[in-house]
């Protein structure tokens, strides 16, 4: 486990995995991080911005996701087709992601094509023109995307649970993509203002993993990011979030959402732990035991023993100052109440009885194996660098991460389960039926 000193201009780490991690802080606040993997033939690279949907202000809801689409639609030197052709010309895969606390534009290329990837991504992120015609076309595309989400009752259940627990007006409770109403109301000037205010040098984090040379990437970054109207010569400190763990209660105890489906989609959710909460490793083990796979308690009890669901699992999401934990199952409407009780009962059972040595060790082995397989991917390594930089500046290698999970005790696990089981919760049911009688299952 190694600290990436926040204001140090240069840091180099030789990881236990045989890779080299290097970090450079440029005078204007741009951060460049690489993980060089010996003999890797490809590179995954991302330009990320430490702004997400939670950073939007009134009148800009949905602007962050809108920008994710629009930055592929043309710059001062390339139109949308030319951007696509640039990536296709070297067989690259490219995409972007909008989250509640960041936005990322990324590509995976053969290592010889890294200069092209940096050129195109830098041009997109810093020289987008947000053409009015493209803006209107993309508005329609985003509305179709939101409609697609609304057609998926599982997505609706998760979004509703998120809003019910965190609060519909809370910056974390709002949907990432906005709503049809906010997208319809968005103007090009609103999105442009959001773009100019948040895509500053000190907001940019550039991460790359695989067959990458750090010094070469630095040269490319300094060359390509200077081709912009943004003031890249001004000195600035890197932008960072306020971190912590605020206490809050679910805003809505019960929510029934009508949707014409064959199943009732049941979600039981509650406040979880923040991204850097000391309990985050304990939460990882608990999540695995409770609903993280085919041997988990929820899967075995609800699907295997009772045949009440095909899809059943638990989920956990940590943010800079809050967290969300919950359980989900899709079942027939007539079994919705029984399944909701079973979801709650499994958590209570761990709180009261703890877990066996067998399932405790199985969960830790599951986590260790899953992490090892995950970090065979250069994309996962690239994202690990981004996460380290966006948090407290602490890079944790695979060996240390696994050790942290193995350091979790059964007592810690039971204490966290007890805390969650006794906390106020939100029960969400999405489906075609009258589920109001289920409101008595939560108090």
N, C-alpha and C positions, 0 to 999 in steps of 0.2 A: 504494500500500500504506500503510495507516494504522493506528496503534495505537489500540485502544479502551482507554484507560487503565483498569486494573482497579478502582481505588478512587476514580477521579474521579466526582463525582456527576452530571456532565453532559458529554457530548461531542457535537459536531455535525460531520458530514463532508459536503462536496459532492463526490459521486463523478464520475468521468470519464464515467459513463453518463447523466449529466443527472438523477440522482436525489439525494435528500437523506437521509442516514442520521443518525439521532439515537439517543442512548443515555442513559438516566437510571438511576442507582443510588439506590434508595430507602433510607432509614436502616435498614430491617429486612432488607436484603440482597436484596430483589426487584430484578431487572433488567428494564427495559423498553426494547426496541430496535425502531425502525421504519425502513423504507425507503419514503419517499414517492415514488411514481411519478406524474409529472404526467399528469392527464387519465384516469387509470385508474379504471374504473367499479366495481371490486370490490376487496375486501381479503381476503388470506389471513392468518389469525391463529392462533397456537398458544400454549398454555400448556404449557411443557415442564418436566420435573423431572430434575435431574442425578442420577438413580438408575436403574440398569438391572439386568439379571439377574445381572451379576457382583457386585453389592452385596448379594446375598441371603446369609443365614447358614443354617447347618444347621437344618433344620426349616421353612425358608421358601422352598425352591427352587420356582420357578414362581409365587411370590407377586406379583412385579412384573407379569407378564403377566396374572395373575388380576385384579389391580387394574385393569388397562386395560379389562377387560370390565366389572367391577363398577361403575366410576364412571359408566357409562351407565345403570345400573340403579336409580338413585333417590337423591335427596337429602332433606333435611328438608322441602323445599317442593315437590318435583316427583318423580313416579314415572317409570319408564322410558318409558312412552308419552308423557307430557307433555314429557320431554326431546326425544324424537324429533319430536313435533309442533311444538315451538318452532323447531327447525331447518327442518322442512318448511314451516312457515308463511311463510318468506321465501325458499324455494327454495335453501337453503344445502346445500352438501355438507360432511359432517363425518365424522371418523374419528379413529383413534388408532393409535399405533405403539409397540411395545416393542422396544428394542434392548439390546445388552449393557451400554451405558453411559448410556442415557437413556430416558425415556418421554415421549411427546408427544401432546397432545390438540389437535386442530386443526379449523378450519372455513374455508370460503371463502364469503363473502357479498357481496351488493351493499353498497357503502360506507355507505349509509344504515342498513343493518341491523347495523352494527358494535356498537352498544350491546347489542343482543339477544345477539349472539355472545359478547361479553365476560361478560354476565350469566350465560348458561347454562354456559359453560366454567368460569368461576370458581366457580360453584355446584357443578358436578361435581367439580372438583379439590379443593375445600376443605370441602365439606359432605356428602360421601357418607356414607350410613348403613350400607352393607354389610349389608343386610337378610339374615337367615339363610335365608329361603325363596329369595330371589334367588341367594344364595350357592350353594345346592345345585343350583338349576336351571343356573346358569352353570358349575358343576363338570362337568355332563354335556355342555354345549356345548363346553367346552375339551377334554374327552376326545375328543369327535368331531373337533375341529380337529387334535389330535395324531394321531388315527387317519388323517385325511386326508393329513397330511404323510407318515406311514409308508407310505401307499399310493403315494406318488410316489417312485420309485427315485432320481430325480435329487436330490430333497431329501435322501433318506437318504444318498446318496453325499457330499453337501456337509456334512451334519451329522456324518457319520462321519469325514470328512477333518479337520474342525475339531477334533473330539475327539482324533483320532490325533496331530495336530501339537501342539495346545496342551495336551493332557492332559485326561482325563475328569474329574479332580478339580480342575482349575484353574478359577478363576472365569470365565475366557473360554472354556474348553473345554466347559462345561456348555451344554445346549440352552436357548435363551431361554424357551421355554414350559414348561420342566420336563419331567418324564416322567409316564406314566400313574401310576406308583407314587407320585411326590411329589404329584401333583394329588389322587389318592385320599386321601393322608394329610393334606393341608392342612386346617386348621381355620379357621373364621372368625376366631378370636382371633389366630392366627398372622398372617393377612393384615392384620388390623386393626393389630397391633403394627408390622408393616412399614410400613403406611400412615402411622401417627402419627409414626414415627421418621424418615421420609424426605421427607414432604411438608410441609416447613417453609418459611417465607418465603425463607430464604437459599438454598433449593434451587430456587426457581422462576425461570424465565426466560420472559418474555412477548415474543414477536416478532410483528411484523405488517408486511406489505408490500403495496403497491398504493396505492389512493386513501385513505390513512390520514393523519390529522392527529395528530401526536405528542402535543400538549397535550391534545387530546380523549381520546386513549387513556389518558393518565396519569390524568385525572380519573375515567374509567370504572374503571380498575384500582383506584384508591384507594377508590372507592365500593363496588365489588362485593367486593373482597377483605377489606373490613372486616366483612362479614356472615358471620362465622365464629367457631368456638370456638377456633381456633388463635390464638396470641398474635402478632398482626400489629403490635403497638405496640412490641415489644422490638427494640432495636438489635442488628444482627448483620452480620457480613461475609459476602459471597457464598461459598457452598461451591464448592470447586474440587478437581479431581483432581490427584494427583501425576503429572507427565508425565515421560516418559523413553523409554528403549528397552532393555528387558531382553533379555539373551541366554538362549536356551533351545534345546533339541534336541527333535525330535519324540519323543513318548512311545512310539509304535508304528510300526514300519517298514512292516508289511503287515497289511491287514485285509480279509477276505473276508466279505461279508454276504449271506446267502441271501435271495433274494426271487424269487418266481415272476413272471418277466418274460420278454419276448421278446429283450431286449437285456442286454448287460453294460454297466453304467454305471461308467466308469473315471475316477478322480480321482487326480492326482499333485500332492501339496501339500507345502509347506515353510514355515518361518518367513519372513515378508516384512519390511516396514518399518512402523514405527509412524506414527501419523497426522501427527506433526510432525517426523518424521525428515528431515534435509536431502535424502535421496534420494527423497522422495515424488514429486517432479515427474519424476525419471528413471524411477521405477517406472511412472508414468502413461504415459510414452512407450513403455517396454518392453512393458507390458501391451497397448497398442494394436497394436504391431507383431507381437507374438507371437500374440495371439488376440482382438483387439478388434473384428473386423469381417470382411466378406466378402473383403477383400484381405489379411487377416492370414496369417501363415505357417501357422498350424495349420489354418485353413479351406482354404487353397489346397492344402496338402500332403495332408491327411487326407481332406477331402471332395472337392475338385475333381479332384485328380490321381489319387486312389486309390479314391474312392467308398466309403470305409470307415465313414463316419458322416454323419448328418444334422445333429446338434447337436454342435459342437466349439468351444471357446473357452477363454480364460484368465480368471482372476479375481484380484482384489486387495482386501484389506480391512485398513485401518489402525485400530488402537485407540490409547488414550492411552499405552500402554507396550509394545505388541507389534503384530505384523502377521502376516497370513497371505496367502500367494501360492500359486496353483495353476493347474492346467489340467484340463479335463474333456472327455470325449467319450462318447457313447452309441454302441455298436457291437454287432455280433453276438458271441455268446460265443466262437465259434471265432477271431475276430479280436482279442479283447481283449488278448492278449499283444503282438501286432504294434502295436496302437494305443498301448499304454502305452509301448513303446519309441520310437515316433514322437513322442509328447509330450515325452519326455525329450530326444530327439535335436534337436528344434528349438531348445530352450533352449541346449543344448551348442553347437550350430552358431553361434548369436549370440555366445556366450562366446568361441568360437575364431576366428570369421571376422568378427565385427562385422556391421554392416548397411550396405546400399547407401545412397547419397545419395537415391535415388528413394523407397525405402520410409521413410527417415527423414523426409523432407519431407512425404510423404503422411500419415504418422502425426501430425505436428504440425498439418497442415491439418485433419485429421479432428478432432483435439482442439479446435482453435480454433472450427471450425464447430459442433461439438456443444455447446460451452459457450455460444456466442452464441444458439443455438436454445433451449437449456435455460433461460437466464435471461430469456426472453420470459415465463416463467411467474412469477406472483407467489408461488406456492407454493415454487418453487425459491429465490427471493430470501428468503422468510421462513426457509427452512431454512438458507440461507447465514448469515444473522444468528445463528441458534441455534448453528451450528457455530463461528462466530467467537467467540462468548461462552463456549462450553463448552471452548474450547481455551485459547490463551495471550492471548486478548483482541485478536487481530490480524484486522482486517477487510481482505480482499484483493479489490479490485474486479475486474471482468472483464478490463480492459486489463492490469492487473498480473499476473493469473493466467495469461493467455495469454503474457505476456512471460516469466514464470517457466518455462513449458514450452519456449518458444523458446530459453531460455538453456541448456537441456540439451545437452551435447555427445555426439557419437558415442562418444567415449572413455569418458565417464561411463556411457553405456548398456552398453558392452561390459564394463566393470568390474563393474557390478551384475549383469549376466547371468552373469559368471564366478563371482561370489560365490554366486548362487543355484544355479547348476549344480553347484558343488562342495559344497554344503551337504547335510546329511542330510535325507532326504525320507520321506514316508509315501505308500504306494500303497494305494488303496482300490478294491475292485471289488464292485459290488452287482449281483446277478443270480442266475439259476438255472443253476448249473453248478459244476464243481470247478475253482477257480482257484488252488489252493494252489501249483501249480508256478510261478506268477508271483511268488512271494515272493523268488525269486532276482534279480528285476529291481531291487530296492532293497537297499542294504546299510548 
